[in-house]
Amino acid sequence: MRWKGLVLMLFLSLSVGAQQAPNRVWYGMNWASINPSHHGLNEYVEAALGVKQQWVGFDGAPKTINATLSFPFSGSKSDGAMFGAGTNLLVERNGAFTFSTATLEGAVNIKTNKENRLSLGIGGGFVQVGYNPEYVTTNQQDVVVSRFSTYNYPTYKMGLSYRTRNSLSGIYANDLGPAKWKEIGTLAQLRTEWGVYYRHLVVLNEDWFLLPSVKITPVRYAPFNYELAVRVNYAYRFQVWGGTQNLNNVQVGLGCRIKDILTINYLFDRTRSSVQGINLHSHAIGLKCIIEKHGAINRKQQLLLD
């Protein structure tokens, strides 16, 4: 059985004239995917890739790919990055719609003392919105949407973050741009995502670390969202964690780091459904690699920013 009806109802419940807020993959190990101020903050040239398949078994279920490249610039009088730059690619297929976003981003990192950094970042690019009418059948189809194929629109983002020795906090805004997309549908409009987050590194001993975190995401024209997670790391090499989003799902994950350079993570998400007997399982894989490092790697800083 094809689940087009369920996917359609989900879109309609979100005022579907347009876009859902993209579900960026694995922001917990790739904060630059949601906040441009993180470019250069880790002082290494890094590449990250995330792939997520949501609601396994449903036709038209969300699929997301996110790739980020981030690199620092060091000033002649500084022992660390004072500027950062990067690029972000995001492709999300969600039922009848496909959103492809590409942005160029930059950040200024300000040292508030020897270890702390305050960073401001901005980014800009375009989003291409594609529409496949085969996934939508209604009695009163929007005439504009029925003709729509693909369109390109400008998009902007900004963010602020603060990193200390044992904590990371930030605020960001994604998908800033045109409020109305009349070419897509008469009710179509962009949904800007605003978010704040906080993470703290708790050192239990020389081998064991805790990383509790919270992320709150008020999305315009969508419900209030919050995410809670706790990660346990052993010897800077192995990690397990659990979390939840709005207490509607259970997330469990495993990860490992190879030679301080390559990090591999896997996340399983079991979401409760209002439809009896239906479980919305999701799977995600995240990769992060240090391409070039300047001097020794700060492992505690890595834990905090991954």
C-alpha positions as a LaTeX table, in Angstrom:
\begin{tabular}{lrrr}
\hline
Residue & $x$ (\AA) & $y$ (\AA) & $z$ (\AA) \\
\hline
Met1 & 0.00 & 0.00 & 0.00 \\
Arg2 & 1.23 & 3.44 & $-0.86$ \\
Trp3 & 1.03 & 6.04 & 1.89 \\
Lys4 & 0.33 & 9.10 & $-0.26$ \\
Gly5 & $-2.79$ & 9.89 & 1.74 \\
Leu6 & $-0.87$ & 10.07 & 5.01 \\
Val7 & 1.87 & 12.21 & 3.52 \\
Leu8 & $-0.73$ & 14.54 & 2.02 \\
Met9 & $-2.51$ & 14.95 & 5.36 \\
Leu10 & 0.79 & 15.80 & 7.03 \\
Phe11 & 1.43 & 18.51 & 4.45 \\
Leu12 & $-2.06$ & 19.95 & 4.80 \\
Ser13 & $-1.76$ & 20.06 & 8.60 \\
Leu14 & 1.31 & 22.27 & 8.14 \\
Ser15 & $-0.52$ & 24.80 & 5.88 \\
Val16 & 1.08 & 23.19 & 2.96 \\
Gly17 & 1.17 & 25.94 & 0.61 \\
Ala18 & 4.91 & 25.56 & 0.92 \\
Gln19 & 7.96 & 24.51 & 2.76 \\
Gln20 & 8.57 & 22.58 & 5.94 \\
Ala21 & 11.56 & 23.66 & 8.01 \\
Pro22 & 14.40 & 21.39 & 6.82 \\
Asn23 & 15.41 & 18.69 & 9.28 \\
Arg24 & 19.15 & 19.25 & 9.22 \\
Val25 & 21.00 & 16.01 & 9.70 \\
Trp26 & 23.19 & 15.48 & 12.68 \\
Tyr27 & 23.62 & 19.04 & 13.89 \\
Gly28 & 25.04 & 17.53 & 17.11 \\
Met29 & 28.26 & 16.70 & 15.29 \\
Asn30 & 27.98 & 19.41 & 12.68 \\
Trp31 & 26.77 & 22.61 & 14.30 \\
Ala32 & 27.86 & 24.62 & 11.25 \\
Ser33 & 25.00 & 23.00 & 9.33 \\
Ile34 & 22.50 & 25.13 & 11.27 \\
Asn35 & 24.67 & 27.99 & 12.57 \\
Pro36 & 27.21 & 29.73 & 10.29 \\
Ser37 & 29.04 & 31.19 & 13.30 \\
His38 & 30.64 & 27.77 & 13.89 \\
His39 & 32.91 & 28.06 & 10.86 \\
Gly40 & 36.47 & 28.32 & 12.13 \\
Leu41 & 35.43 & 27.87 & 15.74 \\
Asn42 & 37.10 & 24.45 & 15.97 \\
Glu43 & 40.32 & 25.79 & 14.36 \\
Tyr44 & 40.56 & 22.86 & 11.92 \\
Val45 & 39.62 & 22.34 & 8.29 \\
Glu46 & 36.64 & 20.01 & 8.56 \\
Ala47 & 34.22 & 18.22 & 6.27 \\
Ala48 & 30.95 & 16.72 & 7.44 \\
Leu49 & 28.31 & 14.58 & 5.76 \\
Gly50 & 24.95 & 13.46 & 7.12 \\
Val51 & 22.28 & 11.21 & 5.62 \\
Lys52 & 18.88 & 10.63 & 7.20 \\
Gln53 & 15.97 & 8.44 & 6.19 \\
Gln54 & 12.80 & 9.15 & 8.15 \\
Trp55 & 9.67 & 7.02 & 8.48 \\
Val56 & 11.14 & 3.92 & 6.87 \\
Gly57 & 8.57 & 2.07 & 4.74 \\
Phe58 & 6.41 & 5.09 & 3.87 \\
Asp59 & 6.31 & 6.20 & 0.25 \\
Gly60 & 7.31 & 9.85 & 0.01 \\
Ala61 & 8.85 & 9.86 & 3.49 \\
Pro62 & 11.44 & 12.59 & 4.23 \\
Lys63 & 14.99 & 11.92 & 3.04 \\
Thr64 & 17.77 & 14.35 & 3.84 \\
Ile65 & 21.41 & 14.80 & 2.80 \\
Asn66 & 23.55 & 17.53 & 4.34 \\
Ala67 & 27.21 & 18.32 & 3.53 \\
Thr68 & 29.39 & 21.03 & 5.05 \\
Leu69 & 32.96 & 22.23 & 4.50 \\
Ser70 & 34.45 & 24.55 & 7.10 \\
Phe71 & 37.91 & 26.12 & 7.33 \\
Pro72 & 39.63 & 28.73 & 9.53 \\
Phe73 & 41.88 & 31.70 & 8.83 \\
Ser74 & 44.60 & 32.52 & 11.34 \\
Gly75 & 45.78 & 36.07 & 11.92 \\
Ser76 & 49.50 & 36.77 & 12.05 \\
Lys77 & 49.20 & 37.84 & 15.71 \\
Ser78 & 46.83 & 35.08 & 16.75 \\
Asp79 & 47.48 & 31.48 & 17.81 \\
Gly80 & 44.05 & 30.40 & 16.56 \\
Ala81 & 41.40 & 31.09 & 13.95 \\
Met82 & 39.92 & 34.58 & 14.02 \\
Phe83 & 37.87 & 34.13 & 10.87 \\
Gly84 & 36.08 & 31.16 & 9.41 \\
Ala85 & 34.39 & 30.36 & 6.12 \\
Gly86 & 32.49 & 27.47 & 4.67 \\
Thr87 & 29.83 & 26.14 & 2.39 \\
Asn88 & 26.67 & 24.24 & 3.17 \\
Leu89 & 24.63 & 21.95 & 0.92 \\
Leu90 & 21.25 & 20.58 & 1.94 \\
Val91 & 18.87 & 18.39 & $-0.07$ \\
Glu92 & 15.59 & 17.34 & 1.48 \\
Arg93 & 12.85 & 15.37 & $-0.20$ \\
Asn94 & 9.54 & 15.51 & 1.63 \\
Gly95 & 6.56 & 13.98 & $-0.15$ \\
Ala96 & 5.78 & 16.01 & $-3.25$ \\
Phe97 & 8.42 & 18.65 & $-2.55$ \\
Thr98 & 12.21 & 18.66 & $-2.86$ \\
Phe99 & 14.27 & 21.48 & $-1.33$ \\
Ser100 & 17.87 & 21.93 & $-2.48$ \\
Thr101 & 19.82 & 24.64 & $-0.67$ \\
Ala102 & 23.38 & 25.88 & $-1.26$ \\
Thr103 & 24.96 & 28.68 & 0.79 \\
Leu104 & 28.33 & 30.36 & 1.24 \\
Glu105 & 29.03 & 31.39 & 4.81 \\
Gly106 & 31.54 & 33.34 & 6.88 \\
Ala107 & 32.23 & 33.99 & 10.55 \\
Val108 & 34.24 & 36.30 & 12.79 \\
Asn109 & 35.63 & 34.68 & 15.95 \\
Ile110 & 36.46 & 37.04 & 18.82 \\
Lys111 & 38.55 & 35.88 & 21.76 \\
Thr112 & 37.01 & 37.07 & 25.01 \\
Asn113 & 39.89 & 35.53 & 26.99 \\
Lys114 & 42.53 & 32.84 & 26.46 \\
Glu115 & 40.02 & 30.03 & 25.85 \\
Asn116 & 36.61 & 31.58 & 25.22 \\
Arg117 & 35.34 & 32.69 & 21.82 \\
Leu118 & 32.38 & 34.73 & 20.70 \\
Ser119 & 31.53 & 34.14 & 17.05 \\
Leu120 & 29.17 & 35.88 & 14.62 \\
Gly121 & 28.30 & 34.29 & 11.30 \\
Ile122 & 26.22 & 35.04 & 8.22 \\
Gly123 & 25.49 & 33.18 & 5.03 \\
Gly124 & 23.61 & 33.49 & 1.79 \\
Gly125 & 22.74 & 31.47 & $-1.27$ \\
Phe126 & 19.72 & 30.00 & $-2.98$ \\
Val127 & 17.09 & 27.34 & $-2.48$ \\
Gln128 & 15.57 & 25.42 & $-5.36$ \\
Val129 & 12.07 & 24.13 & $-4.69$ \\
Gly130 & 10.83 & 21.24 & $-6.81$ \\
Tyr131 & 7.32 & 19.83 & $-6.98$ \\
Asn132 & 6.18 & 16.37 & $-8.10$ \\
Pro133 & 2.36 & 16.36 & $-8.58$ \\
Glu134 & 2.23 & 12.55 & $-8.60$ \\
Tyr135 & 2.31 & 12.59 & $-4.78$ \\
Val136 & $-0.70$ & 14.89 & $-4.40$ \\
Thr137 & $-4.30$ & 14.28 & $-5.42$ \\
Thr138 & $-7.04$ & 16.62 & $-4.21$ \\
Asn139 & $-10.53$ & 17.62 & $-5.33$ \\
Gln140 & $-9.57$ & 21.29 & $-5.42$ \\
Gln141 & $-5.97$ & 21.38 & $-6.56$ \\
Asp142 & $-4.30$ & 24.80 & $-6.43$ \\
Val143 & $-4.04$ & 25.88 & $-10.09$ \\
Val144 & $-0.66$ & 27.52 & $-9.52$ \\
Val145 & 0.79 & 24.49 & $-7.74$ \\
Ser146 & $-0.51$ & 22.11 & $-10.40$ \\
Arg147 & 1.68 & 23.90 & $-12.98$ \\
Phe148 & 4.68 & 24.31 & $-10.71$ \\
Ser149 & 7.86 & 22.35 & $-11.47$ \\
Thr150 & 10.98 & 24.06 & $-10.03$ \\
Tyr151 & 11.83 & 27.58 & $-8.88$ \\
Asn152 & 14.91 & 29.21 & $-7.36$ \\
Tyr153 & 14.76 & 31.72 & $-4.50$ \\
Pro154 & 17.38 & 33.58 & $-2.46$ \\
Thr155 & 17.94 & 32.46 & 1.11 \\
Tyr156 & 19.92 & 33.88 & 4.03 \\
Lys157 & 20.99 & 32.76 & 7.46 \\
Met158 & 22.75 & 34.17 & 10.51 \\
Gly159 & 23.95 & 32.98 & 13.89 \\
Leu160 & 25.79 & 33.79 & 17.10 \\
Ser161 & 27.68 & 31.29 & 19.25 \\
Tyr162 & 29.79 & 31.34 & 22.39 \\
Arg163 & 32.32 & 28.66 & 23.26 \\
Thr164 & 33.99 & 28.34 & 26.65 \\
Arg165 & 36.23 & 25.63 & 28.01 \\
Asn166 & 33.26 & 23.47 & 29.04 \\
Ser167 & 30.19 & 24.89 & 27.33 \\
Leu168 & 28.74 & 25.75 & 23.96 \\
Ser169 & 25.73 & 27.97 & 23.31 \\
Gly170 & 24.22 & 29.56 & 20.25 \\
Ile171 & 21.29 & 31.23 & 18.56 \\
Tyr172 & 20.54 & 31.08 & 14.84 \\
Ala173 & 18.01 & 31.88 & 12.13 \\
Asn174 & 17.77 & 29.87 & 8.91 \\
Asp175 & 15.78 & 30.28 & 5.70 \\
Leu176 & 15.50 & 34.04 & 5.80 \\
Gly177 & 14.22 & 35.25 & 2.47 \\
Pro178 & 11.03 & 35.98 & 0.56 \\
Ala179 & 7.98 & 35.64 & 2.79 \\
Lys180 & 5.59 & 34.75 & $-0.04$ \\
Trp181 & 6.25 & 32.30 & $-2.87$ \\
Lys182 & 3.39 & 33.16 & $-5.22$ \\
Glu183 & 4.90 & 31.13 & $-8.05$ \\
Ile184 & 4.40 & 27.94 & $-6.00$ \\
Gly185 & 0.91 & 28.52 & $-4.62$ \\
Thr186 & $-1.43$ & 31.24 & $-3.47$ \\
Leu187 & $-0.80$ & 30.39 & 0.20 \\
Ala188 & 2.85 & 29.41 & $-0.14$ \\
Gln189 & 5.31 & 31.09 & 2.19 \\
Leu190 & 8.78 & 30.59 & 3.62 \\
Arg191 & 9.04 & 29.23 & 7.14 \\
Thr192 & 11.96 & 30.79 & 8.95 \\
Glu193 & 13.53 & 28.57 & 11.60 \\
Trp194 & 14.83 & 30.22 & 14.78 \\
Gly195 & 16.70 & 28.17 & 17.34 \\
Val196 & 18.75 & 28.33 & 20.52 \\
Tyr197 & 20.87 & 25.59 & 22.07 \\
Tyr198 & 23.20 & 24.86 & 24.96 \\
Arg199 & 25.64 & 22.03 & 25.62 \\
His200 & 27.88 & 21.41 & 28.63 \\
Leu201 & 30.92 & 19.18 & 29.00 \\
Val202 & 31.06 & 17.35 & 32.35 \\
Val203 & 34.44 & 15.72 & 33.08 \\
Leu204 & 33.88 & 12.67 & 35.30 \\
Asn205 & 37.52 & 11.53 & 35.19 \\
Glu206 & 40.31 & 11.35 & 32.63 \\
Asp207 & 38.40 & 8.81 & 30.51 \\
Trp208 & 34.69 & 9.45 & 31.04 \\
Phe209 & 32.72 & 12.51 & 29.91 \\
Leu210 & 29.07 & 13.56 & 29.89 \\
Leu211 & 27.57 & 15.95 & 27.33 \\
Pro212 & 23.99 & 16.97 & 28.18 \\
Ser213 & 22.39 & 19.35 & 25.68 \\
Val214 & 19.13 & 21.13 & 24.94 \\
Lys215 & 17.90 & 22.72 & 21.70 \\
Ile216 & 14.74 & 24.79 & 21.33 \\
Thr217 & 13.36 & 25.59 & 17.88 \\
Pro218 & 10.42 & 27.94 & 17.46 \\
Val219 & 9.50 & 27.66 & 13.77 \\
Arg220 & 7.17 & 30.23 & 12.30 \\
Tyr221 & 3.71 & 28.75 & 11.59 \\
Ala222 & 4.71 & 25.44 & 13.22 \\
Pro223 & 4.58 & 23.96 & 16.73 \\
Phe224 & 7.18 & 24.76 & 19.38 \\
Asn225 & 9.94 & 22.11 & 19.38 \\
Tyr226 & 12.51 & 21.12 & 21.95 \\
Glu227 & 15.19 & 18.44 & 21.93 \\
Leu228 & 16.97 & 16.91 & 24.91 \\
Ala229 & 20.01 & 14.63 & 24.71 \\
Val230 & 22.76 & 13.17 & 26.88 \\
Arg231 & 25.94 & 11.77 & 25.38 \\
Val232 & 28.46 & 9.59 & 27.21 \\
Asn233 & 32.01 & 9.49 & 25.85 \\
Tyr234 & 34.79 & 7.11 & 26.80 \\
Ala235 & 38.46 & 7.85 & 26.21 \\
Tyr236 & 37.70 & 10.34 & 23.41 \\
Arg237 & 37.00 & 7.30 & 21.22 \\
Phe238 & 33.60 & 5.77 & 21.86 \\
Gln239 & 30.25 & 7.33 & 22.62 \\
Val240 & 26.63 & 6.40 & 23.23 \\
Trp241 & 23.70 & 8.70 & 23.81 \\
Gly242 & 19.99 & 8.97 & 24.18 \\
Gly243 & 17.52 & 11.75 & 23.58 \\
Thr244 & 13.99 & 12.81 & 22.74 \\
Gln245 & 12.15 & 15.47 & 20.76 \\
Asn246 & 9.02 & 16.87 & 22.41 \\
Leu247 & 8.83 & 13.60 & 24.40 \\
Asn248 & 7.27 & 12.02 & 21.29 \\
Asn249 & 10.20 & 9.87 & 20.31 \\
Val250 & 13.21 & 7.99 & 21.63 \\
Gln251 & 16.63 & 8.50 & 20.05 \\
Val252 & 19.60 & 6.22 & 20.66 \\
Gly253 & 23.01 & 6.45 & 19.03 \\
Leu254 & 26.49 & 4.99 & 18.80 \\
Gly255 & 29.70 & 6.58 & 17.60 \\
Cys256 & 33.45 & 6.18 & 17.39 \\
Arg257 & 36.46 & 8.32 & 16.52 \\
Ile258 & 39.39 & 6.96 & 14.51 \\
Lys259 & 42.86 & 8.48 & 15.10 \\
Asp260 & 41.37 & 11.82 & 16.22 \\
Ile261 & 40.54 & 12.60 & 12.59 \\
Leu262 & 37.45 & 10.65 & 11.51 \\
Thr263 & 34.21 & 10.42 & 13.48 \\
Ile264 & 31.39 & 8.03 & 12.58 \\
Asn265 & 27.96 & 8.18 & 14.23 \\
Tyr266 & 24.71 & 6.30 & 13.83 \\
Leu267 & 21.31 & 7.38 & 15.20 \\
Phe268 & 18.07 & 5.42 & 15.47 \\
Asp269 & 14.83 & 7.32 & 16.09 \\
Arg270 & 11.59 & 5.66 & 17.11 \\
Thr271 & 8.66 & 8.09 & 16.94 \\
Arg272 & 5.22 & 7.47 & 18.36 \\
Ser273 & 2.39 & 7.76 & 15.86 \\
Ser274 & $-1.23$ & 8.68 & 16.50 \\
Val275 & $-2.16$ & 5.86 & 14.11 \\
Gln276 & $-2.36$ & 2.61 & 16.04 \\
Gly277 & 0.16 & 0.01 & 14.96 \\
Ile278 & 2.30 & 2.50 & 13.04 \\
Asn279 & 5.84 & 3.33 & 14.17 \\
Leu280 & 7.78 & 6.05 & 12.38 \\
His281 & 11.32 & 4.68 & 12.49 \\
Ser282 & 14.20 & 6.84 & 11.25 \\
His283 & 17.89 & 6.14 & 10.65 \\
Ala284 & 20.77 & 8.59 & 10.28 \\
Ile285 & 24.50 & 8.28 & 9.63 \\
Gly286 & 26.96 & 11.10 & 10.22 \\
Leu287 & 30.60 & 11.40 & 9.16 \\
Lys288 & 33.03 & 14.13 & 10.14 \\
Cys289 & 36.67 & 14.37 & 9.08 \\
Ile290 & 39.49 & 16.76 & 9.94 \\
Ile291 & 41.21 & 17.45 & 6.64 \\
Glu292 & 43.93 & 19.72 & 8.00 \\
Lys293 & 44.89 & 20.61 & 11.57 \\
His294 & 47.10 & 23.35 & 12.91 \\
Gly295 & 49.25 & 21.92 & 15.70 \\
Ala296 & 47.94 & 19.46 & 18.26 \\
Ile297 & 44.26 & 18.51 & 18.43 \\
Asn298 & 42.38 & 19.77 & 21.47 \\
Arg299 & 40.36 & 16.67 & 22.36 \\
Lys300 & 38.04 & 18.30 & 24.88 \\
Gln301 & 37.25 & 21.01 & 22.36 \\
Gln302 & 36.49 & 18.29 & 19.83 \\
Leu303 & 34.05 & 16.61 & 22.19 \\
Leu304 & 32.26 & 19.88 & 22.83 \\
Leu305 & 31.91 & 20.84 & 19.17 \\
Asp306 & 31.17 & 17.38 & 17.72 \\
\hline
\end{tabular}
